[in-house]
């Protein structure tokens, strides 16, 4: 039997992942996602394959971030929550992670971060687990109305109230891109977070095509109430972004948006709706758990180079709390100008 070997793929080399690896790697494992990251984010991407003879046994795609504020590091799933890494067996996984760590040293990166679904694997020697994140999946096995039976009476009432408020929803691509961007960018500013440029969403659409869909919620007066970005992959609809403007939250616009997405997923014949990641104990997690999803912890494995410290790139970091408070107070034109370059460092 031939030995397991890991090699770096060239920029021109194309490969197709076996079905199980494709499922584990998710949409961040797609070659078109790597192209998008390089084009829209300006980040070089390195793809490593673990092979045994002609068999592909593992895969990892790593973006190299070099940022004046957020540092120098390698990460899987750039601009997503998790994915871009999959191994058919422990030996392939260990070999890929060892090569990723070696690559970080060659590139002068302080650390490498591999973000993936926690499948119960043992933490590799020399790697640390960053705490706190999970994702939330709803299985779609029948009509959307059947999901209501699992919800609390309060949550059912909130959904029904939202449907009587006069909101409307549109799903689309080019036709709603500008509205989706505007709604998400405004909401992110309200939350104290930078957001990407409109061009970022346009390049994503150009690369992903029909895998990508925007959703926009409109208020009764026709104004923007919220928006989202959905990626359909391997029977799962992934919630990349979903935001509601603050003034519409008391009217349950968030419930309206998520219920509309669930109905849309069922109509499309999707098997799963992944609500996206949240920090444990956060308000976002509390909201998502109302929909009775399966809560899946995420494995955020980090390998440090000598002298480097564990990253704290989340809102629990006190430094981030101050930055969030300041960002909320900045005028919109300044936020729009500075946001894309800032968020590029948080890939």
KENU-183109 format. One record per residue (C-alpha): residue number from 1; residue in three letters; x, y, z. Coordinates in steps of 0.05 Angstrom, whole numbers, plus 5000, padded with zeros to 4 digits. Layout:
<sites>
(site NUM,'ALA',(X,Y,Z)),
...
</sites>
This chain:
<sites>
(site 1,'UNK',(5000,5000,5000)),
(site 2,'UNK',(5027,5069,4982)),
(site 3,'UNK',(5044,5118,5037)),
(site 4,'UNK',(5000,5177,5057)),
(site 5,'UNK',(5029,5242,5031)),
(site 6,'UNK',(5008,5315,5036)),
(site 7,'UNK',(5021,5363,4980)),
(site 8,'UNK',(5004,5435,4963)),
(site 9,'UNK',(4961,5444,4902)),
(site 10,'UNK',(4982,5494,4849)),
(site 11,'UNK',(4938,5554,4832)),
(site 12,'UNK',(4919,5522,4766)),
(site 13,'UNK',(4904,5453,4794)),
(site 14,'UNK',(4832,5432,4802)),
(site 15,'UNK',(4804,5375,4843)),
(site 16,'UNK',(4736,5347,4862)),
(site 17,'UNK',(4726,5323,4934)),
(site 18,'UNK',(4693,5256,4947)),
(site 19,'UNK',(4621,5263,4972)),
(site 20,'UNK',(4636,5253,5046)),
(site 21,'UNK',(4695,5301,5046)),
(site 22,'UNK',(4653,5352,5007)),
(site 23,'UNK',(4599,5348,5060)),
(site 24,'UNK',(4649,5358,5117)),
(site 25,'UNK',(4686,5414,5082)),
(site 26,'UNK',(4621,5451,5066)),
(site 27,'UNK',(4618,5509,5018)),
(site 28,'UNK',(4684,5539,5043)),
(site 29,'UNK',(4716,5477,5013)),
(site 30,'UNK',(4692,5495,4943)),
(site 31,'UNK',(4744,5519,4895)),
(site 32,'UNK',(4699,5577,4875)),
(site 33,'UNK',(4699,5600,4948)),
(site 34,'UNK',(4775,5602,4947)),
(site 35,'UNK',(4773,5643,4883)),
(site 36,'UNK',(4722,5690,4915)),
(site 37,'UNK',(4766,5699,4977)),
(site 38,'UNK',(4826,5716,4934)),
(site 39,'UNK',(4787,5764,4890)),
(site 40,'UNK',(4741,5799,4939)),
(site 41,'UNK',(4784,5794,5002)),
(site 42,'UNK',(4853,5800,4972)),
(site 43,'UNK',(4876,5740,5013)),
(site 44,'UNK',(4922,5686,4984)),
(site 45,'UNK',(4893,5616,4992)),
(site 46,'UNK',(4935,5553,5002)),
(site 47,'UNK',(4902,5485,4988)),
(site 48,'UNK',(4932,5422,5017)),
(site 49,'UNK',(4911,5351,4998)),
(site 50,'UNK',(4926,5287,5036)),
(site 51,'UNK',(4932,5230,4986)),
(site 52,'UNK',(4945,5156,4989)),
(site 53,'UNK',(4960,5133,4919)),
(site 54,'UNK',(4904,5160,4876)),
(site 55,'UNK',(4856,5167,4934)),
(site 56,'UNK',(4842,5236,4965)),
(site 57,'UNK',(4840,5224,5040)),
(site 58,'UNK',(4837,5295,5066)),
(site 59,'UNK',(4833,5367,5047)),
(site 60,'UNK',(4845,5436,5078)),
(site 61,'UNK',(4840,5505,5048)),
(site 62,'UNK',(4875,5561,5085)),
(site 63,'UNK',(4872,5636,5074)),
(site 64,'UNK',(4932,5678,5095)),
(site 65,'UNK',(4911,5741,5132)),
(site 66,'UNK',(4962,5797,5143)),
(site 67,'UNK',(4928,5856,5177)),
(site 68,'UNK',(4956,5916,5216)),
(site 69,'UNK',(4903,5909,5270)),
(site 70,'UNK',(4886,5835,5273)),
(site 71,'UNK',(4953,5804,5259)),
(site 72,'UNK',(4984,5752,5214)),
(site 73,'UNK',(4951,5683,5213)),
(site 74,'UNK',(4925,5626,5170)),
(site 75,'UNK',(4852,5605,5175)),
(site 76,'UNK',(4803,5557,5145)),
(site 77,'UNK',(4733,5581,5126)),
(site 78,'UNK',(4751,5654,5111)),
(site 79,'UNK',(4690,5699,5116)),
(site 80,'UNK',(4649,5639,5139)),
(site 81,'UNK',(4638,5603,5205)),
(site 82,'UNK',(4669,5535,5194)),
(site 83,'UNK',(4690,5487,5139)),
(site 84,'UNK',(4746,5481,5089)),
(site 85,'UNK',(4776,5422,5126)),
(site 86,'UNK',(4758,5349,5122)),
(site 87,'UNK',(4794,5283,5134)),
(site 88,'UNK',(4771,5212,5118)),
(site 89,'UNK',(4811,5184,5177)),
(site 90,'UNK',(4853,5208,5236)),
(site 91,'UNK',(4920,5196,5201)),
(site 92,'UNK',(4900,5241,5143)),
(site 93,'UNK',(4876,5294,5192)),
(site 94,'UNK',(4941,5293,5231)),
(site 95,'UNK',(4982,5297,5168)),
(site 96,'UNK',(4942,5357,5142)),
(site 97,'UNK',(4946,5395,5207)),
(site 98,'UNK',(5021,5383,5214)),
(site 99,'UNK',(5031,5410,5143)),
(site 100,'UNK',(4986,5470,5158)),
(site 101,'UNK',(5027,5486,5219)),
(site 102,'UNK',(5091,5479,5179)),
(site 103,'UNK',(5063,5526,5126)),
(site 104,'UNK',(5047,5577,5179)),
(site 105,'UNK',(5119,5577,5201)),
(site 106,'UNK',(5144,5585,5129)),
(site 107,'UNK',(5097,5644,5118)),
(site 108,'UNK',(5114,5678,5184)),
(site 109,'UNK',(5043,5671,5210)),
(site 110,'UNK',(5033,5674,5285)),
(site 111,'UNK',(4984,5617,5285)),
(site 112,'UNK',(4939,5573,5243)),
(site 113,'UNK',(4864,5567,5259)),
(site 114,'UNK',(4824,5507,5234)),
(site 115,'UNK',(4749,5517,5243)),
(site 116,'UNK',(4706,5456,5232)),
(site 117,'UNK',(4647,5416,5259)),
(site 118,'UNK',(4664,5381,5324)),
(site 119,'UNK',(4660,5308,5307)),
(site 120,'UNK',(4688,5285,5374)),
(site 121,'UNK',(4760,5279,5349)),
(site 122,'UNK',(4816,5285,5399)),
(site 123,'UNK',(4852,5351,5399)),
(site 124,'UNK',(4919,5342,5363)),
(site 125,'UNK',(4983,5348,5404)),
(site 126,'UNK',(5007,5420,5406)),
(site 127,'UNK',(4939,5449,5387)),
(site 128,'UNK',(4891,5488,5431)),
(site 129,'UNK',(4815,5491,5428)),
(site 130,'UNK',(4787,5562,5426)),
(site 131,'UNK',(4723,5561,5467)),
(site 132,'UNK',(4654,5585,5455)),
(site 133,'UNK',(4623,5575,5386)),
(site 134,'UNK',(4567,5529,5361)),
(site 135,'UNK',(4523,5524,5299)),
(site 136,'UNK',(4449,5508,5298)),
(site 137,'UNK',(4415,5463,5247)),
(site 138,'UNK',(4341,5451,5233)),
(site 139,'UNK',(4323,5387,5197)),
(site 140,'UNK',(4268,5398,5145)),
(site 141,'UNK',(4228,5334,5139)),
(site 142,'UNK',(4159,5360,5120)),
(site 143,'UNK',(4116,5422,5112)),
(site 144,'UNK',(4142,5483,5149)),
(site 145,'UNK',(4078,5485,5191)),
(site 146,'UNK',(4099,5419,5224)),
(site 147,'UNK',(4158,5455,5255)),
(site 148,'UNK',(4111,5499,5295)),
(site 149,'UNK',(4089,5441,5340)),
(site 150,'UNK',(4158,5438,5372)),
(site 151,'UNK',(4161,5512,5389)),
(site 152,'UNK',(4139,5543,5454)),
(site 153,'UNK',(4071,5578,5455)),
(site 154,'UNK',(4107,5645,5462)),
(site 155,'UNK',(4150,5633,5401)),
(site 156,'UNK',(4090,5610,5359)),
(site 157,'UNK',(4053,5673,5380)),
(site 158,'UNK',(4113,5717,5361)),
(site 159,'UNK',(4116,5685,5292)),
(site 160,'UNK',(4041,5695,5281)),
(site 161,'UNK',(4045,5767,5305)),
(site 162,'UNK',(4102,5781,5257)),
(site 163,'UNK',(4060,5756,5199)),
(site 164,'UNK',(4006,5807,5217)),
(site 165,'UNK',(4053,5867,5220)),
(site 166,'UNK',(4053,5880,5145)),
(site 167,'UNK',(4124,5859,5130)),
(site 168,'UNK',(4140,5830,5062)),
(site 169,'UNK',(4199,5789,5037)),
(site 170,'UNK',(4237,5780,4972)),
(site 171,'UNK',(4288,5727,4953)),
(site 172,'UNK',(4332,5740,4894)),
(site 173,'UNK',(4401,5754,4867)),
(site 174,'UNK',(4420,5815,4824)),
(site 175,'UNK',(4351,5844,4832)),
(site 176,'UNK',(4356,5851,4908)),
(site 177,'UNK',(4432,5855,4918)),
(site 178,'UNK',(4432,5930,4932)),
(site 179,'UNK',(4375,5926,4982)),
(site 180,'UNK',(4406,5866,5017)),
(site 181,'UNK',(4473,5901,5024)),
(site 182,'UNK',(4441,5965,5050)),
(site 183,'UNK',(4399,5929,5102)),
(site 184,'UNK',(4457,5887,5127)),
(site 185,'UNK',(4507,5944,5127)),
(site 186,'UNK',(4461,5989,5167)),
(site 187,'UNK',(4445,5935,5217)),
(site 188,'UNK',(4518,5917,5227)),
(site 189,'UNK',(4533,5990,5241)),
(site 190,'UNK',(4479,5990,5294)),
(site 191,'UNK',(4511,5929,5325)),
(site 192,'UNK',(4579,5962,5326)),
(site 193,'UNK',(4611,5918,5273)),
(site 194,'UNK',(4645,5935,5207)),
(site 195,'UNK',(4617,5904,5143)),
(site 196,'UNK',(4642,5889,5074)),
(site 197,'UNK',(4632,5932,5012)),
(site 198,'UNK',(4576,5923,4962)),
(site 199,'UNK',(4629,5897,4914)),
(site 200,'UNK',(4642,5839,4962)),
(site 201,'UNK',(4571,5814,4954)),
(site 202,'UNK',(4573,5824,4879)),
(site 203,'UNK',(4636,5783,4871)),
(site 204,'UNK',(4607,5729,4916)),
(site 205,'UNK',(4546,5726,4871)),
(site 206,'UNK',(4589,5723,4808)),
(site 207,'UNK',(4629,5665,4836)),
(site 208,'UNK',(4575,5624,4870)),
(site 209,'UNK',(4519,5637,4820)),
(site 210,'UNK',(4456,5598,4838)),
(site 211,'UNK',(4486,5572,4902)),
(site 212,'UNK',(4478,5643,4930)),
(site 213,'UNK',(4413,5678,4946)),
(site 214,'UNK',(4397,5744,4980)),
(site 215,'UNK',(4335,5756,5023)),
(site 216,'UNK',(4306,5824,5040)),
(site 217,'UNK',(4251,5842,5090)),
(site 218,'UNK',(4211,5905,5076)),
(site 219,'UNK',(4172,5945,5127)),
(site 220,'UNK',(4098,5961,5115)),
(site 221,'UNK',(4118,6029,5087)),
(site 222,'UNK',(4166,5997,5037)),
(site 223,'UNK',(4229,6014,5075)),
(site 224,'UNK',(4284,5965,5090)),
(site 225,'UNK',(4274,5924,5154)),
(site 226,'UNK',(4328,5871,5146)),
(site 227,'UNK',(4367,5826,5099)),
(site 228,'UNK',(4408,5764,5093)),
(site 229,'UNK',(4456,5723,5051)),
(site 230,'UNK',(4441,5649,5041)),
(site 231,'UNK',(4487,5596,5010)),
(site 232,'UNK',(4456,5530,4986)),
(site 233,'UNK',(4504,5471,4987)),
(site 234,'UNK',(4495,5396,4989)),
(site 235,'UNK',(4422,5399,5011)),
(site 236,'UNK',(4436,5451,5065)),
(site 237,'UNK',(4418,5525,5065)),
(site 238,'UNK',(4472,5562,5104)),
(site 239,'UNK',(4455,5628,5137)),
(site 240,'UNK',(4518,5669,5123)),
(site 241,'UNK',(4487,5735,5146)),
(site 242,'UNK',(4418,5753,5172)),
(site 243,'UNK',(4405,5821,5204)),
(site 244,'UNK',(4346,5862,5225)),
(site 245,'UNK',(4347,5937,5236)),
(site 246,'UNK',(4338,5956,5309)),
(site 247,'UNK',(4272,5995,5301)),
(site 248,'UNK',(4237,5933,5274)),
(site 249,'UNK',(4259,5882,5326)),
(site 250,'UNK',(4201,5898,5374)),
(site 251,'UNK',(4154,5879,5317)),
(site 252,'UNK',(4186,5810,5312)),
(site 253,'UNK',(4218,5824,5244)),
(site 254,'UNK',(4271,5773,5262)),
(site 255,'UNK',(4218,5719,5271)),
(site 256,'UNK',(4187,5740,5205)),
(site 257,'UNK',(4254,5734,5169)),
(site 258,'UNK',(4272,5666,5196)),
(site 259,'UNK',(4203,5638,5185)),
(site 260,'UNK',(4204,5663,5113)),
(site 261,'UNK',(4272,5629,5102)),
(site 262,'UNK',(4246,5563,5132)),
(site 263,'UNK',(4186,5564,5086)),
(site 264,'UNK',(4231,5580,5027)),
(site 265,'UNK',(4279,5523,5043)),
(site 266,'UNK',(4221,5473,5047)),
(site 267,'UNK',(4194,5498,4980)),
(site 268,'UNK',(4263,5488,4949)),
(site 269,'UNK',(4268,5417,4976)),
(site 270,'UNK',(4327,5431,5021)),
(site 271,'UNK',(4341,5381,5076)),
(site 272,'UNK',(4372,5427,5128)),
(site 273,'UNK',(4374,5500,5148)),
(site 274,'UNK',(4439,5519,5184)),
(site 275,'UNK',(4424,5582,5225)),
(site 276,'UNK',(4498,5599,5230)),
(site 277,'UNK',(4546,5604,5288)),
(site 278,'UNK',(4538,5641,5354)),
(site 279,'UNK',(4577,5649,5418)),
(site 280,'UNK',(4554,5605,5475)),
(site 281,'UNK',(4508,5643,5521)),
(site 282,'UNK',(4499,5702,5474)),
(site 283,'UNK',(4433,5735,5456)),
(site 284,'UNK',(4440,5707,5386)),
(site 285,'UNK',(4444,5636,5414)),
(site 286,'UNK',(4382,5647,5457)),
(site 287,'UNK',(4343,5671,5395)),
(site 288,'UNK',(4366,5612,5352)),
(site 289,'UNK',(4349,5560,5405)),
(site 290,'UNK',(4276,5583,5402)),
(site 291,'UNK',(4273,5548,5334)),
(site 292,'UNK',(4289,5481,5366)),
(site 293,'UNK',(4352,5466,5325)),
(site 294,'UNK',(4405,5414,5338)),
(site 295,'UNK',(4461,5452,5373)),
(site 296,'UNK',(4529,5430,5346)),
(site 297,'UNK',(4593,5454,5380)),
(site 298,'UNK',(4646,5478,5332)),
(site 299,'UNK',(4719,5457,5338)),
(site 300,'UNK',(4763,5518,5332)),
(site 301,'UNK',(4833,5488,5335)),
(site 302,'UNK',(4892,5535,5340)),
(site 303,'UNK',(4967,5519,5333)),
(site 304,'UNK',(5013,5574,5356)),
(site 305,'UNK',(5082,5590,5331)),
(site 306,'UNK',(5136,5601,5385)),
(site 307,'UNK',(5123,5665,5424)),
(site 308,'UNK',(5052,5676,5397)),
(site 309,'UNK',(4991,5684,5442)),
(site 310,'UNK',(4922,5654,5433)),
(site 311,'UNK',(4878,5700,5392)),
(site 312,'UNK',(4816,5732,5423)),
(site 313,'UNK',(4780,5755,5361)),
(site 314,'UNK',(4709,5757,5389)),
(site 315,'UNK',(4663,5806,5423)),
(site 316,'UNK',(4678,5778,5493)),
(site 317,'UNK',(4746,5810,5490)),
(site 318,'UNK',(4742,5876,5530)),
(site 319,'UNK',(4782,5911,5475)),
(site 320,'UNK',(4728,5892,5426)),
(site 321,'UNK',(4674,5919,5472)),
(site 322,'UNK',(4706,5988,5470)),
(site 323,'UNK',(4715,5985,5395)),
(site 324,'UNK',(4642,5964,5386)),
(site 325,'UNK',(4618,6024,5428)),
(site 326,'UNK',(4661,6072,5388)),
(site 327,'UNK',(4641,6043,5320)),
(site 328,'UNK',(4567,6053,5335)),
(site 329,'UNK',(4579,6127,5342)),
(site 330,'UNK',(4618,6138,5278)),
(site 331,'UNK',(4581,6171,5219)),
(site 332,'UNK',(4557,6124,5165)),
(site 333,'UNK',(4603,6151,5109)),
(site 334,'UNK',(4664,6138,5153)),
(site 335,'UNK',(4639,6069,5172)),
(site 336,'UNK',(4628,6051,5099)),
(site 337,'UNK',(4698,6075,5080)),
(site 338,'UNK',(4736,6040,5137)),
(site 339,'UNK',(4693,5978,5147)),
(site 340,'UNK',(4716,5934,5088)),
(site 341,'UNK',(4790,5941,5105)),
(site 342,'UNK',(4777,5926,5178)),
(site 343,'UNK',(4733,5865,5169)),
(site 344,'UNK',(4784,5835,5121)),
(site 345,'UNK',(4827,5823,5182)),
(site 346,'UNK',(4772,5782,5215)),
(site 347,'UNK',(4768,5729,5161)),
</sites>
